[in-house]
Amino acid sequence: MTKALPLSTTDLARSLYDATLSLPEHELETFLIGWREDLKNVLSLNPEDILGARYPSLAASIPEDFPDPSILQLYANPITSENDPDFKPDAAMWVSKLPDTAALAVLCQQLFGWDNILDRFSTKVWNGQCVRELAMVKFFCLSFTRRLIF
């Protein structure tokens, strides 16, 4: 994970995404041959020092069928409810609840390597959390008022 995050910010990641969206499957497979070599070079040589170290053994272990074009398509074009114009979600099944802040903190530490959770949450999470709580208060107040009136 410590290597994937820095790699995701490079031209290598952008070119993979763009090729996945724009190339037909047979051209994508040809593109991936050169892309794989570029990835191996970045891992082996770390030319822009984005990884903090060189990883030649990791580069050597990349299989010739990586990444799978069908998996790339799923990441680049996820199937969502917007793909089906006739899909109507059942809003009655939605349950409004606040996120588990402690679990979110652990997840952010594991996935993003956040060390100082309080600083990160104060700049990235608390504003959204407060808006969410205010929206919930308004929703519950309106629901309660409607029950009193009717």
Backbone torsions as a table, in degrees:
resi	resn	phi	psi	omega
1	MET	NA	-34.2	-178.0
2	THR	-67.6	-17.8	178.0
3	LYS	-93.9	-32.7	-175.8
4	ALA	-66.5	-41.9	-177.1
5	LEU	-62.5	-49.6	177.0
6	PRO	-63.4	-36.2	178.8
7	LEU	-64.9	-30.3	-177.5
8	SER	-68.5	-13.6	-179.2
9	THR	-98.6	4.7	-174.3
10	THR	-95.6	169.2	173.8
11	ASP	-62.3	-27.4	178.4
12	LEU	-60.4	-44.4	178.8
13	ALA	-67.5	-43.8	-178.7
14	ARG	-63.8	-41.0	-179.7
15	SER	-66.4	-36.3	177.6
16	LEU	-64.7	-44.4	179.2
17	TYR	-63.5	-48.4	-179.3
18	ASP	-61.3	-42.7	180.0
19	ALA	-65.6	-38.9	179.7
20	THR	-62.5	-38.5	-179.3
21	LEU	-76.8	-31.9	-168.8
22	SER	-105.6	-21.9	-173.9
23	LEU	-97.8	143.4	171.3
24	PRO	-66.9	162.2	-171.9
25	GLU	-54.8	-44.8	-177.8
26	HIS	-66.5	-35.3	177.1
27	GLU	-73.3	-34.1	177.5
28	LEU	-63.7	-41.7	178.8
29	GLU	-62.0	-38.5	176.6
30	THR	-67.3	-43.6	177.7
31	PHE	-57.9	-40.6	-175.6
32	LEU	-64.3	-24.6	177.8
33	ILE	-61.7	-50.5	178.2
34	GLY	-69.4	-37.0	-179.3
35	TRP	-63.0	-41.5	178.5
36	ARG	-60.4	-41.7	178.3
37	GLU	-63.9	-40.7	177.0
38	ASP	-62.1	-42.6	178.4
39	LEU	-61.7	-44.9	179.2
40	LYS	-61.1	-39.7	178.0
41	ASN	-64.4	-42.7	179.1
42	VAL	-63.2	-44.5	179.5
43	LEU	-65.9	-40.5	-177.3
44	SER	-73.0	-42.6	-171.2
45	LEU	-104.3	-22.1	-177.5
46	ASN	47.3	55.9	-170.8
47	PRO	-62.4	-32.6	-179.4
48	GLU	-99.4	8.0	179.6
49	ASP	54.7	39.1	179.3
50	ILE	-87.3	-18.0	-176.5
51	LEU	-96.4	-14.1	-179.3
52	GLY	84.1	-14.3	178.8
53	ALA	-163.2	172.9	175.5
54	ARG	-99.1	146.5	-177.7
55	TYR	-130.9	66.3	-177.5
56	PRO	-64.3	-36.0	-179.6
57	SER	-69.6	-34.4	175.6
58	LEU	-66.5	-43.1	178.6
59	ALA	-60.0	-42.3	-179.1
60	ALA	-68.3	-21.6	-176.6
61	SER	-90.5	-0.8	-179.7
62	ILE	-71.8	121.0	-178.0
63	PRO	-71.4	157.8	-178.0
64	GLU	-70.4	-12.6	178.0
65	ASP	-105.4	18.0	178.1
66	PHE	-98.2	138.5	-13.6
67	PRO	-82.5	158.2	180.0
68	ASP	-71.5	121.3	-178.6
69	PRO	-56.9	-33.8	179.7
70	SER	-68.7	-33.2	176.8
71	ILE	-72.2	-39.9	176.2
72	LEU	-57.4	-43.0	179.1
73	GLN	-60.3	-39.8	179.6
74	LEU	-65.7	-38.5	177.3
75	TYR	-69.8	-42.6	-175.8
76	ALA	-76.4	-28.1	-178.4
77	ASN	-131.2	69.3	-176.6
78	PRO	-64.1	145.4	177.0
79	ILE	-83.6	120.7	179.2
80	THR	-130.9	176.5	179.8
81	SER	-64.0	-22.3	178.0
82	GLU	-68.0	-18.4	179.5
83	ASN	-71.3	-20.7	-178.9
84	ASP	-113.6	104.0	-176.0
85	PRO	-65.0	-18.6	179.5
86	ASP	-88.6	-6.7	-178.2
87	PHE	-72.5	128.2	176.3
88	LYS	-126.6	110.9	-178.8
89	PRO	-66.6	148.5	177.9
90	ASP	-85.8	95.3	-176.7
91	ALA	-63.2	-22.1	178.8
92	ALA	-66.1	-21.9	-179.4
93	MET	-85.8	-10.1	-178.6
94	TRP	-72.4	135.7	177.7
95	VAL	-120.2	121.7	-179.4
96	SER	-86.7	121.5	177.0
97	LYS	-150.0	157.6	179.9
98	LEU	-81.7	150.9	178.2
99	PRO	-68.2	154.6	175.0
100	ASP	-78.2	102.3	-173.3
101	THR	-62.6	-39.8	-179.8
102	ALA	-64.9	-43.7	178.8
103	ALA	-66.0	-38.2	178.1
104	LEU	-63.4	-39.4	178.6
105	ALA	-62.5	-44.7	178.8
106	VAL	-63.3	-44.3	179.9
107	LEU	-60.7	-44.3	179.5
108	CYS	-64.8	-37.0	176.7
109	GLN	-64.2	-43.5	-177.3
110	GLN	-71.7	-46.1	-173.3
111	LEU	-82.8	-37.3	-174.2
112	PHE	-108.3	-5.2	-179.5
113	GLY	69.5	26.4	179.9
114	TRP	-68.7	122.7	179.5
115	ASP	-89.4	-53.6	-177.6
116	ASN	-95.1	88.0	-173.7
117	ILE	-60.4	-41.7	-177.5
118	LEU	-62.3	-42.7	177.7
119	ASP	-64.7	-45.2	-179.6
120	ARG	-64.2	-43.9	179.5
121	PHE	-64.1	-36.7	-178.5
122	SER	-66.6	-29.3	179.5
123	THR	-97.4	-20.4	-172.4
124	LYS	-119.8	-20.3	-170.9
125	VAL	-121.7	-43.6	-169.3
126	TRP	-58.9	-40.3	-179.8
127	ASN	-58.9	-47.0	178.5
128	GLY	-65.3	-38.2	178.6
129	GLN	-63.4	-43.0	179.7
130	CYS	-65.0	-44.5	178.3
131	VAL	-60.6	-42.4	179.2
132	ARG	-60.7	-44.5	179.9
133	GLU	-65.5	-40.9	178.2
134	LEU	-64.3	-39.8	178.6
135	ALA	-64.6	-38.2	179.0
136	MET	-66.5	-40.9	178.8
137	VAL	-61.1	-46.0	179.5
138	LYS	-61.7	-44.1	-179.7
139	PHE	-60.4	-47.6	-178.1
140	PHE	-67.9	-35.2	177.1
141	CYS	-64.8	-43.7	178.2
142	LEU	-64.0	-41.9	179.4
143	SER	-63.0	-43.0	-179.2
144	PHE	-66.7	-41.6	179.8
145	THR	-63.8	-41.6	179.3
146	ARG	-62.1	-39.3	179.4
147	ARG	-66.1	-34.4	178.6
148	LEU	-70.3	-36.9	-176.6
149	ILE	-74.1	-42.1	-175.7
150	PHE	-93.3	NA	NA
